[in-house]
């Protein structure tokens, strides 16, 4: 784990996300107009309606989560490569998965596959507390540093096998998996509260999946299919072997 700088931490139910004026100085170029266009596209073309999700997508500086050479493409309608042969998801996928979680300031959320930390930051803008797991140590370190530089103190990222979840912090109101699984990981369902939502790409192919929402019930769980998607493989004990 990589701890934050010494600073008084707000309660998870207080406003603990303070982006304004805190982008790293070497990345403080104004991307307000592209960000506005991205959010308008999410609302008008893709039908994202949750005002909290749209506000979070507008607030989080996506360009701070991509390599410097790609910053000018940060707000385009596409995924982008990051370190370790991983990607930062298309803005629509980030917004859609977040919307499907149905979270608010009282929610405790688990994210699997933190990557650059962008999805983590979007979740932290809405939820009370976010715990995120990234299996690649370099990405986990970079993402933890990045979110702290942006003043995000209600999210923590650790390096671990995300398919096992984070049992010590369970149960969760919502779990988001940002990688494609061959099947729904059982430990993640087990770590949901009754009524909790798990959003995970699932498919027999490593290249194409269906976006599945699992809702835990008193007697088990139900599944909903929300259309096709394409993610990098979910590697781990309850995912792909490699």
C-alpha positions, 0 to 999 in steps of 0.5 A: 500500500502507498499511503497519502501525504500527511493531511487530515482526512475527511469523513467519507460522507463529507466532501472529500474530493477537491479537484479544483486547482489541484491538477499537477502543474505540468498538466494544467492545460485547460481542457474545459471545452473538450470535457464539455463536449465529451459530457454533451456526447455522453448525454445526447448521443449515448443517453447517460442521464444520471446527473451525478455521473455526468457531473463526475465525468465533467469534474475529473481531468481525464487528460491527467490519466493518459500519457502526455503524448496522448493528452490531446486525445483524452476526451475523444470517443475512444479508449487509449493505451496506458502503461503495461499494455493496458488501456483507459476505457472509452468515456462512454463505457466509464459513464455507463458502468458507473451509471449501472452501479446506482451509487451515491455518497452513502455507497461503499464501492469496490473497483477491480482493475484500477489501471490509470486510476481514472475510473477510480477518480470518477467513482470517488466523485460520487461514492462515499468510499472507494477501494480499488485493486490493480494486479500490476504493481507499477500501475497501482503505484502510479494510480495511487500517486495520481489520485492523491495529487488530485486531492482524492482522499476517499479512495485507496488502491492496492496491488492484488488479485482482484478476482478475489475481491477485498474481503476485509472491506466487504460488504459493498454496495457496488462492485465494478470490474474493468476487465473481461471475465470468462465467468462471473467471479463468485467471490465478488458476488459473495462480497455484495450486500443484499441489493448490491450491484456488480457490473462486469464484462463476461464472455467466453472470448478474451476479446469480446464480452457482454456487459453484465449487471448482477444484483444480489438478492436474499436468495441468490442473485439475478443477471441483466445483460446490457449489451456488447463490450470489449475489455482486456482480460481479467487475470486471476484465480477466478478469471483468465489464467494469463 
